[in-house]
Amino acid sequence: MEGVETAGPQAPPEAPGREPLSVPILETVRNAQSTHGLKHQEFSRYRQYCSRRLRRIYKGVRFLHGRGRFQKKALEPATVKDARHVMIPLVASERAWAHAMDLKNEAESSPAPGPMRSHLHRRLAKAAAHAAALCTLASARCDSRTSLEAQAYALLMAGTLAQERGRDWAEAGAVLARCRALLAGLAAAGTFDQQAVCRYFLDQVEPAIRYCQYQAAREGSGAHAAAAAGAGDDAAAEQLASQLAALQATPGGGDSVAAAHGGAAAPAADFEWRGAKFPVPDARTRTALQAAQERERELVAGQADAGSLEKRVALSDRVAAAYGDALSGVEAALALGQSGSVEELRALERAVRGRVLDLTLRRYSLQLHDLAAELGGSVGETIMDDAAAMTAGFQAQRSAAVAHILLAARSWREAASLFARAGELAGHAVERHQECERVDEEAVRGLVSLQSSTAAFRAVAAAEAAAEAAALGDRAASDVEALALDPNAPTESAAGHAYLCDDWDAPQAFVGEGKSTARIARIPPRLEPIPVRPIVLDAALNYITMPSLAHRVAKKAGTGVVSRLFGWGER
């Protein structure tokens, strides 16, 4: 099949002085598509962007095709000296693919889609050809990851072409399955950003594979599909495993998911905070938490480097953003009622928020302490005092935030205790601020307000706890009073009374001495569902055409003069 076979990513020995190029092919495609129109399925706009970018690349690398008359120049691996040379077949393939998708949208609404379908197939074949050329260039001039990404992209284009042609659904599904396996391997051997890019393309490949399998099953070629998928499986799987192993062994492999988790790319199912484990039922939340924990490990590892303050600030921002994504996933699961119970999701939300506050506290305190140590002298001591005051203030805010979470979860006793602790920390923070050389009046006013609000919320939580305890005591007392030695004694109903009609054999007086009102039957009676006759609407009768009975109806005698004269009108 045209465009299906792609060049392998084995790189030949490079010439002396020519380092292999590194081009993030999949990330470049994902960013370009999400930025230039494909968020709203504007394929024409994306095609125009690819044309402009291709023209800029041609001019930038001086890869022009002559003046006046067009004379196409061949792009050979020996002439590739810049990463922009590798971008030429990639952008050309994207332009052809965008044109094909634009034609597909027009064909769906056209009364005569035949010519458009033919043009669509030609443009997709062109896109697959450019992708195959990209794969050849990357295997010869780029590093191992770029070569594998180019191969995955070429397989995606070839599978899309085979799917649109619809000649052999089994072969199309096999090509897309190879692309899926390669993308999954790249995700397992990449960083978290690269893993997100691979998931972006996997979300496109999975539905296409299912559609090909469905069409192959409809045509009765399920066995042929299995044979096509299994053909060369062992050799291809062994080659792919060796390539991915070599990729993980590269100097950048220590930053991968597999390296961070001992070769296991699957995110953990639990989140641990302060010695407790919280189940994470949502896959999106698990991935975001795993990314946040990995970046947090990077942050801790980078603290030993004295000259990496800016890097640590950037890593701290990335950690906070990852935990923010995790919180968004938990909130979405709570709103949509997805997997996991509400109690588990609420507990996970509290744990993640607490972890964010811990990180914020540690981030500011460590950065200010590092800055104070670098400056030294009286300026360093002043910064140390400010850092201690800010740390105390963050501790008070963290305690108050967690207390509010517990209050919303109706954990009254825990919330009251934590509000009391937050008030104490706020008072301590005010004292530390007042000991500083330059008192931050705004921070002090905020802490004083926090101290008063925590006292008020503590009173609310304590009152709710006392009311809950009183309600529990009243309920227990009523339960004790309702106890009876006779197991058959009637109990009070939801309305507060028992009736004679409810239990005729109960040894209890429903009317007589000591009874203020007679309790014979409920007035009005309790509503109960009863079965009813089904309603049948003969709607099909309006669409049934009755057969003609004209041949069974007797014909009438003729009434003309000639018919009466010769007897033609007789029956």
N, C-alpha and C positions, 0 to 999 in steps of 0.2 A: 504494500500500500504506500502511495506517495506520501513522503514526509513523515512516515512512522519511524523508520530506522534513523537513529541519531548516532553521532560519533561518540565514542566513549571518552571519558575524561582522563585517559592516560596521557600524561604530558611527556613529550620527548625531552631529551637533555637540552637545556638552554645554552645558547651561545654565551661565551665569556662576556661578562659585563652587562648582561640583560637579566634583570630581576623579574620574576613572575609578577604579573599585574593582579591586583585585587579589586574586583568590581562587585558591589552588592546588587546583583541583577534583580532578584526578587523584591528587595526593598525599594529599589528605584522604580520598578513597575507599580508596586503598591502605592507609593507616595504620589506618583504621577497620576494614576487613575483616580485616587481619592481627592486630588487637588484640582483637577482640570476637567470636571464635568461628569464623571461616572458615578458620583454620589446621587445624581438625578437622572442617570441613564442618558446623558447627552453625548452620544457617540460622535456626532458630527463635530462638536466643540473639541472633543479629545483628539479627533483625527487632525483638525487644524493645528492644535498645539503640537502634535507629533511632527507635522510638516515644518512648522517654524523651528522646532528644536533640531530637526535633522539638517535644515539649512544652516543653522548656527554652527553645528558640529562640523559640517563640511568646510565652512569658512575658517573655523578655528584651527583645524588640523591640516588645512590646505589640501583637502582631498576633493578638488573640484573636477568637473567632467568637461572641461574645455569651454571656450567661448563660442557663442553662436550655436554651432551644431553640437548636439549632445553626443559625447563619446564616453560610454560607461567605462570606468576604471575598476579593475578587479582588486578586491581587498584580500591580500595574501597574508599568512601569519608572519612572513619575513618582514613585511612593511609595517607591522603593528609595533609602534613605539610608545603609544600613549593610551591611557584607559579610555579616552574618547573614541579611539578607533573601534574598541569593542562595543561602544554604545551605538555605532552606526547600524549594524544589523538588528540590534534590539529595538531601536526606535522605529526602524523601517518595518519590522514585524508588527509592532504595536499599531502603527499607522494602517497597515493592511487589515489587521484584525478589527480595528475600530470601524473601518469602512465596511467590512463584512457584516458587523453587527448592526450598523446603520441600515444596510440593505435588507437585513433580516427583519427589522422593524417595519420597513416600508412594504416588504413582501407580505407581511401578515395582514395589512390593511388594503392591499391592492387587489382589484378584481382579476388581474392577469399576472400572477406572481412567477410564471415560468421563467422569463428572461432574467428577472431579478435573482431567482434562485441560482441560475447558472453563473451570473456575475458574482454572487455571494460565494459560491464554491471556488471560483477562480481567485478571489481575493484571499480566502482562507488558505488555499494552496500556496499563494505567494507568502503569506505570513508563516506557514510551516517551513517553506524553503529558507526564508531569512532566519528563522529560529535554528534550523539545521546548520546554516553558515555560522551563526553565533556560537553554536556548540563546538564546531570545528576550531574556530579562533580561540575560544576559551580553553579547550583542551591542549592547544599548542602554546599559548602565551600567558595563561593565568594560573593562579594557585588552585589547589584541590577543591576548595569550597566553591570558588567561582565556577569551576568546571562542572561540579555537580549541580549547582543552581542553573547553569545554562542547559544541562541535560534535562532537568526537571521542566524547565520552561519549554524546551523543544518537544518533550513528550506531551505537555499540556496542549500545545498548538496542534500537534499531530492528532491527538485524541479528539480535539474539537472539530478538526476537519473530517475525520472519520465518522464522527457522530452526526454532523450535518449532512454528509452524503447519504448515510443510512444504507449503505450497501452491505456491510458486514457488522452487525451490532456486537457480535462476540469479539471480533478483533478490536473494535473501538473500545469496548469495556476492558479488554486486556491491556491496551496501551494506557488508558487512564488509571488502571490499577497499578501499573508500573510507576506512573507519575506519583500516585498516592504513597506508595512504599518509599520512593525517593524523598518526597517531602517530609514524611514522618521521620525518616532517618536524619535528614538535615535539621529538623526541629529538635531531635534528641541530642544532636551533637553541637548545637549552637547556643548562643546566649539567649537571654530571655527576650530581648528585642527581636532577634532572629527567629525565635520560636513563635512570637506573635505574627511575624510576616508569613511564616509557613502555615500557620493556622488560617490566615486570610485566604491562601490559595487552596488549602484543604477544604474549606467551606464551599468553594466552587467546584472542586473535583468530586466530592461525595455525591451530590445530587445527580451529576452527570453519569457516574458509575451505576447508580441505582436505575436510572432511566435506560441505560444500555442493557442492563440485566433484564429489565421488564420487557423491552422490545425483543430481546433474544428469546425470552421464554414464550412470548406470544407467537414467534415464528417457529417455535419448536426446535430451536438450536441450542438448548441448554447444555447437552453433552458436548456439542462443538465449542461452546463458550468455555466449558471447563477445560477442554483440551487445549484451546488457544491460550487460556490463562496459565495453564501448567506447562506449556511448551517452553523449554529452556529455563524453567523456574529455578532449578538447582544452580545452574551456572550463573544466571543473573543474580540470584540471591547471594551466592558466594562472592561474586565480584562486587556487589553493592556493600556487603559486610566488610570486605577488605578495604574498600575505598573509605567507608565511614570510620573504620578503625584507624586508618592512616590520618584521617581528618582530625580525630580526637587526639591523636598523638602529636599534632602540631603544637607550636608554642602557645597558640591561642586556645588550645583545647581545655586548659585549666579553668577557663571562664564558662565552660559549658554546663548544661544542666546535668549531664551524666557525671562530669567530674565533681560537681557540687554535691551530688547525692549518691555517689558510689556506683554510677552507671544506671541508676533507675530514673527514668524521665517522668514517671507518673507522680503527680503532686500528692502530698500527704493528705490523709483523710481527716486528720485532727489538727487543731490549733492549740498550742500550749502557751499559757500565760499564768505566771505566778504559781507554778506547780500544778495547775489544773489543766485538764484537756477538754476541749470543746469540739464536738463533731462539726465538720464542714460539709453539708450535703450538696452544695451547689458547685458545679465544675468551674464556673467562672471565678467564684470566690476562692476556690482552692488554688487556681493558677495565680491569681493576684497576690494571695498570701505567700505563696512560694516565691514569687518574684520579690516581694518585700523582704522576706527573710534572707534571700540570697544577697540582695543589695545591702541589707543590714550587716551581713557578714563581711562584705567588701568594705563597708564603712569602718567596722571594728578593725579589720586588717590594715586599713590605711591610716589608722591613728598612730601607728608606730613611726610614720614618716613625718618628720618635723616640718617639712616644707610643702605640705600638701593641704593647706587650709582651704583653698578654693575648691580643690577636688572633693574634700569632705563635705563642704557646703552643698556642692552639686549632688553628691550622693545622698545627703540628708533630704534634699528636695525630692529626689527620685524615690526614696523610701516613703516619704510622706504621701507622694502621689500614688504609689502602689497600695498603701494602706487605704487611701481614699477610694481607689477602685474596688478594693475588697468590701469596704463599707457600702459602696453603691450596689454591689452584688447582693449583699445581705438585705439591704432595704428593698431592692427589686424582688427578691424572693419572698419577703414578708408581704409586699403589696400584692403580688400575684398569687400568693398561696402555693408556692412551688414546693419542691421536696423538703422534707424536714418539718418538725413540729414548730409551733410558734415559740414555745418555751426555749427550745434549743437555739433557734435563730436569735431570740432576744439575748440569751446568754452569750452567744458568739458576738453579737453586736457590742455588748458591754465590754467583752474581753478585748476586742479590736480597738475600741475607743480608749480603753485604758492603756493599751500598748502604744497608741499614738501619743498620748499624753506623756508616757514614760520617755519615749524617744525625743519629744520636744524638750522636756526637762533636761535630759542628758545632753542634747545637742547644744543648747544655749550655755549650759554650765561649762561643758568641756571647751567650747570655743572661746568663751571669755577667760577661762583659766589659762588656756594656751596663749592667748594674746597677752595676758598679764605676765606670764612667765617670759615671753619674748621681750616685752618692754622693760620690766624690772623697775627698781627704785620706787619712788613715791607714786609715780603714775601707775605702776603695776599693782601696788597695794590698794590704790583707789579703785582700780578695776576689779580687784579681788573682792573688795567690800561690796561693790555694785553687783558682782556676780552672785555673791552669797545672798544678797537681798532679793535679786531676781529669782534665784533658785527657790527661796522660801515662798515667794509669791506664786511661782508655778506649782509648787507642791499644794498650796491652798486651793488654787484653781482646779487642779487635778482631782483633789478630794471632793470638792463641791460638784464637779461634773459627774463623777462616778456616783455620788450621793443622789443627784437628780435622776440618774438612770435607774438606781434602785427604787427611788420614790415612784417613778413611772411604772416600775414592775411590781408595785404594791408590796415591796419588802420593807415594811414600816420600821421594824427594829433596826435592821442594818442601815437603813437610810438615816435614822435619827442618830445613830452612833457616828456615822461618817460625816454628817452635818456638824456634829459637835467637834469632831477632829478638824474639819475644815475651818471652823471658827477659831480654834486654837492656833492653827498654822497661819491664818490671816493675821492674828494679833502678833505672832512672832515675826512675821514678815514686816509688819509696820514698825516694830522695834528695830529690825535690821536696817530698814530704809532710813530711819531717823538717825542711825549711827553713821551713815555715809557722809562723805565730805560735802556732796551736793545732793540734797534731798529731792527725790522725784515726787513732787507734790501730786501730780496726776495719778501716779501709781499708788501713793498712800491713800488718796481719796477712793480709788477703786477698791483697795483692800479693806478700807473701813466699811464701804458699802457692801462688800462681800461678807464681811463679818456680821453685819446686821441682818442681811438676807439669809445667811445660814442659820442664824438664831431663830428667825421666823419660820423657816422651813423645818428646822429641828422640832419646833413646837407643833407644827402641823403633823409631822411624821409621828411624834410621840402621842399626839391625840388620836391619830388613826390607829396606832398600835394598841392604845388603851381601849378604844371602841371595839376593835377586833377581839381583844381579850375578853371584854365584857360580853360581847355577843356570843363568844364561844362558851363562856360560863353559863349564860342564860340557856343556850341550846343544850348544854349538858344537863342542867337542872331539869329542863322540860323532858328530856329523854329519860331521866331517872324517875320522874313522877309518872311517866307513861308506862313504866314497866309493870307487868302483871304476871302473877304466878300461873294463870291459865294460858297455855299457849294458843288456845282458840279464841281468846278474848279479842273483840274487835278493836282496831286501832282507829284513831281519828283520821279522817280523810283530809285531802288538801284544803277543803273549805273549812275545816275545823270541827266537823261533826260526823257521826256515823248514823246511818239510816236503816230502818227495819227492812226495807226492800233490798238493801245490799247484802244482808246476811240474815236469813230467817232462822237459822239455828243458833244464833248468838245468845248466850244466857245473860241478857242485859235488858233492862227496862227502858223502852223508848218513850214511854208516857206514864205518868203517875206521880207519886210523891217525889219531890226533889227535882222534878223536871219542869223547867219553866215553859218550854214549848215542846209540842209533840213532833217527833222526828220519824214520820212514817215513810215519806218518799220525797224526792227532790222536786221542788216546784220553782222554776220550770225544770223539766227533766234534762239530764246531761245529753249533749249532742254526740251522736255516734255515727260513724260512716256506715252506710248500707249499700249493697250492690243495686245497680239500676240497669235497666235494659239498654243495650248499646244502640247508639244512633247510627243507622245505616243510610248513607246517601248513595243512590244509584246514579252516580255521575257519569258512568260509562254509557248509559242509554242514549245520551245526547250525541254520541259519536258513532253509533252503530247504524249502518245502512241496511234496511230491511230488503230481502230478496223480492224480485218482481213476480207477481202471480197472474200476469196478463194472459198467459197461455192456458190458465185454468178457468177463465171467465168466459161464459157463453157469448157468442157473437149475435148481434141483433140482425133481424131480417131486413133486406133492402126495401126502400120505400119509393124507388123511382118507377116510372111507367114501363121502361124496357124490362126491368127486373121482374115486375109483376106479370108482364106479358109472356115471357119465356120461362118463368119459374126460377130465375136465378136468385131470387130473394128468399127462396125457401131455405129452411135450416138443414 
